[in-house]
Amino acid sequence: MVKRKIIIASHNKLAFGMKETLGYITGDVSHVVEISAYLDNTPVDEAIEASLADVSADDEVIILTDLLGGSVNQAFFPYLNREHFHVITGMNLPVLMSLALQPTNTYLDAATIHQAIAEAREQLIYVNDFVAAMAVDDDDDE
């Protein structure tokens, strides 16, 4: 069994909201930590160190951040060479759910993470066009 920790990190309260929503939908967020950066005077680096304090070399860590070029995401760069350490940016709820619900009988591989990201991208839809296309399809069926 793999010990997996998920860290959701963002500017302001986005990470808090994502964790709360994940808990509402899945029920178990005991393995999830949120870092809501810049709400107080705690430096992001210190918040990251605190969130990793109980992580051993054999543990898997999945990081989800809000912005690719953002300071929160960049603060995780020093950890990228650690084994079983994955950083994903541009987070949304579908990718968070997909990764949080993965079985822990083995470590996640890059293919599984790429698949979760691809599936989450498919959830980004301009609904106006989606509904309009459905209406056209319904008209074709008549």
C-alpha positions as CSV (number, residue, x, y, z in Angstrom):
1,M,0.0,0.0,0.0
2,V,1.4,3.4,-1.0
3,K,1.1,6.3,1.4
4,R,-0.1,9.1,-0.9
5,K,-0.4,12.7,0.2
6,I,-2.2,15.4,-2.0
7,I,-1.3,19.0,-1.5
8,I,-3.6,21.6,-3.0
9,A,-1.8,24.9,-3.2
10,S,-3.1,28.3,-4.4
11,H,-3.1,32.0,-4.0
12,N,-5.7,33.0,-1.5
13,K,-8.6,30.6,-0.7
14,L,-8.9,28.5,-3.9
15,A,-7.1,25.6,-2.4
16,F,-9.3,25.7,0.7
17,G,-12.5,25.6,-1.5
18,M,-11.1,22.8,-3.6
19,K,-10.4,20.7,-0.6
20,E,-13.8,21.4,1.0
21,T,-15.6,20.5,-2.3
22,L,-13.5,17.3,-2.7
23,G,-14.5,16.3,0.9
24,Y,-18.1,17.0,0.2
25,I,-18.1,14.8,-2.9
26,T,-15.7,12.0,-1.9
27,G,-16.0,12.1,1.9
28,D,-12.4,11.4,2.7
29,V,-9.8,14.1,2.6
30,S,-7.6,12.8,5.4
31,H,-4.7,12.5,2.9
32,V,-5.2,16.0,1.5
33,V,-3.6,19.2,2.7
34,E,-4.3,22.7,1.5
35,I,-2.0,25.6,1.3
36,S,-3.8,28.9,0.9
37,A,-0.9,31.3,0.2
38,Y,-0.6,34.9,1.2
39,L,-3.5,35.0,3.7
40,D,-1.1,35.7,6.5
41,N,2.6,36.4,6.9
42,T,3.7,32.7,6.5
43,P,6.1,32.4,3.6
44,V,5.0,29.9,1.0
45,D,8.3,28.0,1.4
46,E,7.6,27.5,5.1
47,A,4.0,26.3,4.4
48,I,5.3,23.8,1.9
49,E,8.0,22.5,4.3
50,A,5.4,22.1,7.0
51,S,3.1,20.2,4.7
52,L,5.9,17.9,3.8
53,A,7.2,17.4,7.3
54,D,5.6,13.9,7.7
55,V,6.5,12.7,4.2
56,S,9.1,9.9,4.0
57,A,11.2,9.0,0.9
58,D,8.8,6.1,0.1
59,D,5.7,8.3,0.2
60,E,4.0,9.6,-2.9
61,V,3.1,13.3,-3.1
62,I,0.8,14.9,-5.6
63,I,0.8,18.7,-5.8
64,L,-1.9,20.7,-7.5
65,T,-1.4,24.4,-8.0
66,D,-3.4,27.2,-9.5
67,L,-1.1,29.0,-12.0
68,L,1.9,27.7,-14.1
69,G,3.9,30.9,-13.8
70,G,2.7,31.7,-10.3
71,S,4.9,32.0,-7.2
72,V,3.0,29.1,-5.5
73,N,3.8,26.7,-8.3
74,Q,7.4,27.9,-8.6
75,A,7.9,27.3,-4.8
76,F,7.6,23.5,-5.5
77,F,10.4,23.5,-8.2
78,P,13.1,22.5,-5.6
79,Y,11.2,19.3,-5.0
80,L,10.7,18.1,-8.6
81,N,13.7,15.7,-8.4
82,R,12.2,13.8,-5.5
83,E,11.0,10.3,-6.4
84,H,7.2,9.9,-6.5
85,F,6.7,13.6,-6.4
86,H,4.3,15.0,-9.0
87,V,3.4,18.7,-9.6
88,I,0.3,19.6,-11.7
89,T,-0.8,23.2,-12.4
90,G,-4.0,24.7,-13.7
91,M,-5.9,22.5,-11.3
92,N,-9.6,21.9,-11.6
93,L,-12.0,19.7,-9.6
94,P,-12.2,16.9,-12.2
95,V,-8.4,16.3,-12.1
96,L,-8.3,16.6,-8.3
97,M,-11.1,14.0,-8.0
98,S,-9.5,11.7,-10.5
99,L,-6.2,11.7,-8.7
100,A,-7.6,11.6,-5.2
101,L,-9.7,8.5,-6.1
102,Q,-6.8,6.5,-7.6
103,P,-6.1,3.2,-5.9
104,T,-3.1,3.2,-3.6
105,N,-1.9,-0.3,-4.3
106,T,0.8,1.1,-6.5
107,Y,2.5,4.4,-7.2
108,L,1.0,6.6,-9.9
109,D,2.9,6.7,-13.2
110,A,3.2,9.5,-15.7
111,A,0.6,7.9,-18.0
112,T,-2.1,7.8,-15.3
113,I,-1.4,11.4,-14.5
114,H,-1.5,12.5,-18.1
115,Q,-4.8,10.6,-18.6
116,A,-6.3,12.4,-15.6
117,I,-5.2,15.7,-17.0
118,A,-6.6,14.9,-20.5
119,E,-9.9,13.8,-19.0
120,A,-10.1,17.0,-16.9
121,R,-9.4,19.1,-20.0
122,E,-12.4,17.5,-21.6
123,Q,-14.5,18.9,-18.8
124,L,-13.7,22.5,-19.8
125,I,-16.5,23.2,-22.2
126,Y,-18.2,26.4,-23.4
127,V,-21.7,25.4,-22.5
128,N,-23.4,27.8,-24.8
129,D,-22.0,26.0,-27.8
130,F,-22.5,22.6,-26.2
131,V,-26.2,23.3,-25.7
132,A,-26.6,24.8,-29.1
133,A,-25.0,21.7,-30.7
134,M,-27.4,19.5,-28.7
135,A,-30.4,21.4,-30.0
136,V,-29.1,20.9,-33.6
137,D,-28.7,17.2,-32.9
138,D,-32.2,17.0,-31.5
139,D,-33.5,18.8,-34.6
140,D,-31.7,16.2,-36.8
141,D,-33.4,13.4,-35.0
142,E,-36.9,14.6,-35.8
